[in-house]
Amino acid sequence: MTIQVVAESLIHRSPEDVFDFITSPDAVGKTFDGYGPIPGVERSEVLGEESLRKGSIRRVYGTDGSVVDEEILSLERPHTQTYRLVSGLRPPFSWLLKEAGGHWDLRPDGPNTHITWTFSFTPRNWLTRPLLAIFIKGPFRRAMDACLANTKRLLNGVH
């Protein structure tokens, strides 16, 4: 019953450079602008830590005033980051979702890094699945694509 959306990008930097950037405490605030009903991110921080590690909580402050906590489930430099949303979703998403989380996979591609970002959403029930799918397959997918484009722009120094 899980809905997944996948975004991919090729960045002209090493996996180590990309990993270090996407796991920096302020990366989400620099890259996730949102799209339509999907709020952007003003800033993010790691609670009680200087950097991310397995078990860390990353607090994400949305442009809609929301504050979402993400638990880091795995972090393996320079290849993967997995996290799940643990609190703070606002309606209508809190009404539609049972759980959600993301997984970043970074693989070398010559001198470049191929990013695959998968976000998984579990609807509350079969009734909420169609409505959730509308948000996920349209606006959220566009927000993910824009986030990867921002990541690429920032890492490649193109303004």
Contacts in CASP RR format, 6 or more apart in sequence:
PFRMAT RR
TARGET T0000
AUTHOR 0000-0000-0000
METHOD contacts of the structure
MODEL  1
MTIQVVAESLIHRSPEDVFDFITSPDAVGKTFDGYGPIPGVERSEVLGEE
SLRKGSIRRVYGTDGSVVDEEILSLERPHTQTYRLVSGLRPPFSWLLKEA
GGHWDLRPDGPNTHITWTFSFTPRNWLTRPLLAIFIKGPFRRAMDACLAN
TKRLLNGVH
1 122 0 8 1.000
1 123 0 8 1.000
1 126 0 8 1.000
1 129 0 8 1.000
2 120 0 8 1.000
2 121 0 8 1.000
2 122 0 8 1.000
3 120 0 8 1.000
3 121 0 8 1.000
3 122 0 8 1.000
3 123 0 8 1.000
3 129 0 8 1.000
3 132 0 8 1.000
3 133 0 8 1.000
3 136 0 8 1.000
3 137 0 8 1.000
4 118 0 8 1.000
4 119 0 8 1.000
4 120 0 8 1.000
4 121 0 8 1.000
5 118 0 8 1.000
5 119 0 8 1.000
5 121 0 8 1.000
5 136 0 8 1.000
5 137 0 8 1.000
5 140 0 8 1.000
5 141 0 8 1.000
5 144 0 8 1.000
6 116 0 8 1.000
6 117 0 8 1.000
6 118 0 8 1.000
6 119 0 8 1.000
7 116 0 8 1.000
7 117 0 8 1.000
7 141 0 8 1.000
7 144 0 8 1.000
7 145 0 8 1.000
7 147 0 8 1.000
7 148 0 8 1.000
8 114 0 8 1.000
8 115 0 8 1.000
8 116 0 8 1.000
8 117 0 8 1.000
8 148 0 8 1.000
9 114 0 8 1.000
9 115 0 8 1.000
9 148 0 8 1.000
9 149 0 8 1.000
9 151 0 8 1.000
9 152 0 8 1.000
10 109 0 8 1.000
10 112 0 8 1.000
10 113 0 8 1.000
10 114 0 8 1.000
10 115 0 8 1.000
11 18 0 8 1.000
11 112 0 8 1.000
11 113 0 8 1.000
11 115 0 8 1.000
11 151 0 8 1.000
11 152 0 8 1.000
11 155 0 8 1.000
11 156 0 8 1.000
12 111 0 8 1.000
12 112 0 8 1.000
12 155 0 8 1.000
12 156 0 8 1.000
13 112 0 8 1.000
13 113 0 8 1.000
13 155 0 8 1.000
13 156 0 8 1.000
14 78 0 8 1.000
14 108 0 8 1.000
14 111 0 8 1.000
14 113 0 8 1.000
15 78 0 8 1.000
15 79 0 8 1.000
15 106 0 8 1.000
15 107 0 8 1.000
15 108 0 8 1.000
15 113 0 8 1.000
16 77 0 8 1.000
16 78 0 8 1.000
17 113 0 8 1.000
17 155 0 8 1.000
18 78 0 8 1.000
18 106 0 8 1.000
18 113 0 8 1.000
18 115 0 8 1.000
18 151 0 8 1.000
18 155 0 8 1.000
19 77 0 8 1.000
19 78 0 8 1.000
19 79 0 8 1.000
19 81 0 8 1.000
19 106 0 8 1.000
20 77 0 8 1.000
20 78 0 8 1.000
21 27 0 8 1.000
21 151 0 8 1.000
21 154 0 8 1.000
21 155 0 8 1.000
22 81 0 8 1.000
22 104 0 8 1.000
22 151 0 8 1.000
23 51 0 8 1.000
23 52 0 8 1.000
23 75 0 8 1.000
23 77 0 8 1.000
23 81 0 8 1.000
24 51 0 8 1.000
25 44 0 8 1.000
25 45 0 8 1.000
25 46 0 8 1.000
25 50 0 8 1.000
25 51 0 8 1.000
25 52 0 8 1.000
25 58 0 8 1.000
26 43 0 8 1.000
26 44 0 8 1.000
26 45 0 8 1.000
27 44 0 8 1.000
27 151 0 8 1.000
28 41 0 8 1.000
28 43 0 8 1.000
28 44 0 8 1.000
28 58 0 8 1.000
28 60 0 8 1.000
29 41 0 8 1.000
29 42 0 8 1.000
29 43 0 8 1.000
29 44 0 8 1.000
29 60 0 8 1.000
30 150 0 8 1.000
30 154 0 8 1.000
31 41 0 8 1.000
31 147 0 8 1.000
31 150 0 8 1.000
31 151 0 8 1.000
31 154 0 8 1.000
32 40 0 8 1.000
32 41 0 8 1.000
32 143 0 8 1.000
32 146 0 8 1.000
32 147 0 8 1.000
32 150 0 8 1.000
33 40 0 8 1.000
33 41 0 8 1.000
33 143 0 8 1.000
33 146 0 8 1.000
33 147 0 8 1.000
33 150 0 8 1.000
34 40 0 8 1.000
34 41 0 8 1.000
34 63 0 8 1.000
34 139 0 8 1.000
34 143 0 8 1.000
34 146 0 8 1.000
34 147 0 8 1.000
35 139 0 8 1.000
35 140 0 8 1.000
35 142 0 8 1.000
35 143 0 8 1.000
35 146 0 8 1.000
36 139 0 8 1.000
36 142 0 8 1.000
36 143 0 8 1.000
37 135 0 8 1.000
37 139 0 8 1.000
38 135 0 8 1.000
38 139 0 8 1.000
38 140 0 8 1.000
38 142 0 8 1.000
38 143 0 8 1.000
39 62 0 8 1.000
39 63 0 8 1.000
39 64 0 8 1.000
39 65 0 8 1.000
39 66 0 8 1.000
40 62 0 8 1.000
40 63 0 8 1.000
40 64 0 8 1.000
40 143 0 8 1.000
41 60 0 8 1.000
41 61 0 8 1.000
41 62 0 8 1.000
41 63 0 8 1.000
42 61 0 8 1.000
42 62 0 8 1.000
42 63 0 8 1.000
43 61 0 8 1.000
44 58 0 8 1.000
44 59 0 8 1.000
44 60 0 8 1.000
44 61 0 8 1.000
45 58 0 8 1.000
45 59 0 8 1.000
46 52 0 8 1.000
46 56 0 8 1.000
46 57 0 8 1.000
46 58 0 8 1.000
46 59 0 8 1.000
47 56 0 8 1.000
47 57 0 8 1.000
47 58 0 8 1.000
47 59 0 8 1.000
47 69 0 8 1.000
49 56 0 8 1.000
52 58 0 8 1.000
52 72 0 8 1.000
52 75 0 8 1.000
52 81 0 8 1.000
53 72 0 8 1.000
53 75 0 8 1.000
54 72 0 8 1.000
54 73 0 8 1.000
54 74 0 8 1.000
54 75 0 8 1.000
55 71 0 8 1.000
55 72 0 8 1.000
55 73 0 8 1.000
56 71 0 8 1.000
56 72 0 8 1.000
56 75 0 8 1.000
57 69 0 8 1.000
57 70 0 8 1.000
57 71 0 8 1.000
57 72 0 8 1.000
57 86 0 8 1.000
58 69 0 8 1.000
58 70 0 8 1.000
58 72 0 8 1.000
58 83 0 8 1.000
59 67 0 8 1.000
59 68 0 8 1.000
59 69 0 8 1.000
59 70 0 8 1.000
60 67 0 8 1.000
60 68 0 8 1.000
60 69 0 8 1.000
60 70 0 8 1.000
61 67 0 8 1.000
62 68 0 8 1.000
64 90 0 8 1.000
66 88 0 8 1.000
66 89 0 8 1.000
66 90 0 8 1.000
67 88 0 8 1.000
68 85 0 8 1.000
68 87 0 8 1.000
68 88 0 8 1.000
68 89 0 8 1.000
69 85 0 8 1.000
69 86 0 8 1.000
69 87 0 8 1.000
69 88 0 8 1.000
70 83 0 8 1.000
70 84 0 8 1.000
70 85 0 8 1.000
70 86 0 8 1.000
70 101 0 8 1.000
71 83 0 8 1.000
71 84 0 8 1.000
71 86 0 8 1.000
72 81 0 8 1.000
72 82 0 8 1.000
72 83 0 8 1.000
73 82 0 8 1.000
73 83 0 8 1.000
73 84 0 8 1.000
74 80 0 8 1.000
74 81 0 8 1.000
74 82 0 8 1.000
75 81 0 8 1.000
75 82 0 8 1.000
78 106 0 8 1.000
79 105 0 8 1.000
79 106 0 8 1.000
79 107 0 8 1.000
80 103 0 8 1.000
80 104 0 8 1.000
80 105 0 8 1.000
80 106 0 8 1.000
81 103 0 8 1.000
81 104 0 8 1.000
82 101 0 8 1.000
82 102 0 8 1.000
82 103 0 8 1.000
82 104 0 8 1.000
83 101 0 8 1.000
83 102 0 8 1.000
83 103 0 8 1.000
84 99 0 8 1.000
84 100 0 8 1.000
84 101 0 8 1.000
84 102 0 8 1.000
85 99 0 8 1.000
85 100 0 8 1.000
85 101 0 8 1.000
88 94 0 8 1.000
89 97 0 8 1.000
89 100 0 8 1.000
92 131 0 8 1.000
93 135 0 8 1.000
95 124 0 8 1.000
95 128 0 8 1.000
96 123 0 8 1.000
96 124 0 8 1.000
96 128 0 8 1.000
96 131 0 8 1.000
96 132 0 8 1.000
96 135 0 8 1.000
97 121 0 8 1.000
97 122 0 8 1.000
97 123 0 8 1.000
97 124 0 8 1.000
97 128 0 8 1.000
97 132 0 8 1.000
98 122 0 8 1.000
98 123 0 8 1.000
98 124 0 8 1.000
99 121 0 8 1.000
99 122 0 8 1.000
100 119 0 8 1.000
100 120 0 8 1.000
100 121 0 8 1.000
100 122 0 8 1.000
101 119 0 8 1.000
101 120 0 8 1.000
101 121 0 8 1.000
102 117 0 8 1.000
102 118 0 8 1.000
102 119 0 8 1.000
102 120 0 8 1.000
103 117 0 8 1.000
103 118 0 8 1.000
103 119 0 8 1.000
103 120 0 8 1.000
104 115 0 8 1.000
104 116 0 8 1.000
104 117 0 8 1.000
105 115 0 8 1.000
105 116 0 8 1.000
105 117 0 8 1.000
105 118 0 8 1.000
106 113 0 8 1.000
106 114 0 8 1.000
106 115 0 8 1.000
107 113 0 8 1.000
107 114 0 8 1.000
107 116 0 8 1.000
108 114 0 8 1.000
115 148 0 8 1.000
115 151 0 8 1.000
117 144 0 8 1.000
117 147 0 8 1.000
117 148 0 8 1.000
119 136 0 8 1.000
119 140 0 8 1.000
119 144 0 8 1.000
121 132 0 8 1.000
121 136 0 8 1.000
123 129 0 8 1.000
123 132 0 8 1.000
152 158 0 8 1.000
153 159 0 8 1.000
END
